[in-house]
Amino acid sequence: MTFKKEQKSSKKTAQPRTQLYEEGAQRLKVQMAKIRHKIAVISGKGGVGKSTVTVNLAMAFATHGHVNSVGILDADITGPCIPKILGVKGQKLQGGPPGIFPATGPLGIRVVSMDFLLPSDESPVIWRGPLKMRAIQQFLSDIVWGELDFLFIDLPPGTGDEPLSVMQLLPEMDGVVIVTIPSEVSQIVVKKAVTFSRQLNIPVIGIIENMSGFVCPKCGERVDIFKAGGGEKISEDLAVPYLGKIPIDPEICRDSDKGLPFIIEHPNSAASEAFMHIVTQVEEFLKKKAKLEKMLQSGKGGGKK
Amino acid sequence: MTFKKEQKSSKKTAQPRTQLYEEGAQRLKVQMAKIRHKIAVISGKGGVGKSTVTVNLAMAFATHGHVNSVGILDADITGPCIPKILGVKGQKLQGGPPGIFPATGPLGIRVVSMDFLLPSDESPVIWRGPLKMRAIQQFLSDIVWGELDFLFIDLPPGTGDEPLSVMQLLPEMDGVVIVTIPSEVSQIVVKKAVTFSRQLNIPVIGIIENMSGFVCPKCGERVDIFKAGGGEKISEDLAVPYLGKIPIDPEICRDSDKGLPFIIEHPNSAASEAFMHIVTQVEEFLKKKAKLEKMLQSGKGGGKK
């Protein structure tokens, strides 16, 4: 995996490491300043549908007036899934004069994922933490993301290297959306994710309870396969907003495998309706935040006059 | 988190780091030599039921003539779930004259997990790779596991620090059991886990397809929520044994939340029957391996005479 080096740095051969580091940090700042909102999607436990939520969040915002202005960073270095779910698998990152460009998905969504850099599906990325950190930093600093309204970042489960790196590299992040399934086992791990975000001073936008109940398509019987109500319980216990629940729908898995976001493929399903309700709340959060920032700024401005 | 230091090393204050390292490696060798079989349970993607499989594998072997002779190492440092699923949550690791002892679960199963060392469920472990590696090494070398027939190691998803550390620390491992759900998204990531094990020369015992189909408890309709057949497909594609599939059963989630392994709680369910079939195959694998090793050893012995 190689990224374009800046002209300036390629001239000097024995450049001190700290200078290279500072240049990287500077590039990251310049690139990220062009992106208005950054939201990370995290979970404690894996397999709760985090990548599906990320892709559908991105699609929802793109359809709500942000075509060609949404990006997704797949920060799961060892298990990247976004390209498959968004239907852009097989694309490659293209290099041009200003640097490396993201792949482009439906509605002009720009995507960067380790998956684009691997020779085959079988290729594992057997990397320890420091290398993963470096890759994420390069994804943020050396990719020509361009001007975007939103960047959604899909983080691998846990509170290890990747989430920590992203939080530290993007302290200006708007907040995190936390995804869980209703089970108690998942709740325990999700609580850690909430504390993790708080300790790193990143606002928690709210919790989504995914895979919440299943309705038999034949007889209409509702079965709580992974129990129900866990997301709401955590939000109460830890005083974080509850964004809503998404029921289990076999179409979601089928759509993800086909690379078709389910809110576009099955807009009238109960799952899509639940999802769009969640999107509205994320939009509300951002509006409130913007209002607050404006007030603070005008307050500051007023003080200077 | 502190572990008992050896008497010898505590006397010297300025001991060189390499010597400490070698002592650790030596302790690990001594401890692990007392455990006959080591099997890791891995997956590419999270949330596929890896921890549930680990706990039930351990219980199955304990009931098959190995009471008080089975151990579980929960190597998921940032999202430990084993204590909850095995019903030993709230226990603490106890220290005694020879060192730190594992917690004890049903049928005398010995358990070590980061969960026992955390002050509360909300406490996240915000550690980068090197610290996680060190913790796993200490779990293997500084815990008094004692004589065991089996040690099952539950690894977090992916091919990063924890799986890599365990594979490198235990090259004598019997093999890995790989868990997947049927979806294509999961298949892609599981393929990486197979290649990962092969590159590290750890035998793949086989693949389990978990959450394979759901039967409505009211009308009997079968719904493939996460599709079906994915595990079998990977095993064919990559020429690794297929151990079988476990259907979705809401009781599994309920039992896990209650800390009751489902093969003990619901031994006559379709899921338990499917699981016991998988256990038989793991036992077969170990028998064949032992036979082969015996043949090789007697061959060697004969050559020396």
Interface residues (C-beta under 8 A of the other chain):
Chain A: G44 K45 G46 G47 V48 S51 D76 I77 T78 G79 C81 K84 I85 D121 E122 S123 P124 V125 I126 W127 R128 G129 P130 K132 M133 P156 P157 G158 T159 G160 D161 L164 I181 S183 E184 V185 I188 V189 K191 K192 A193 V194 T195 F196 Q199 L200 F214 C216 P217 K218 C219 E221 V223 D224 I225 F226 K227 L238 I248 P250 C253 R254 S256 D257
Chain B: G44 K45 G46 G47 V48 S51 D76 I77 T78 G79 C81 K84 I85 D121 E122 S123 P124 V125 I126 W127 R128 G129 P130 K132 M133 P156 P157 G158 T159 G160 D161 L164 I181 S183 E184 V185 I188 V189 K191 K192 A193 V194 T195 F196 Q199 L200 F214 C216 P217 K218 C219 E221 V223 D224 I225 F226 K227 L238 I248 P250 C253 R254 S256 D257
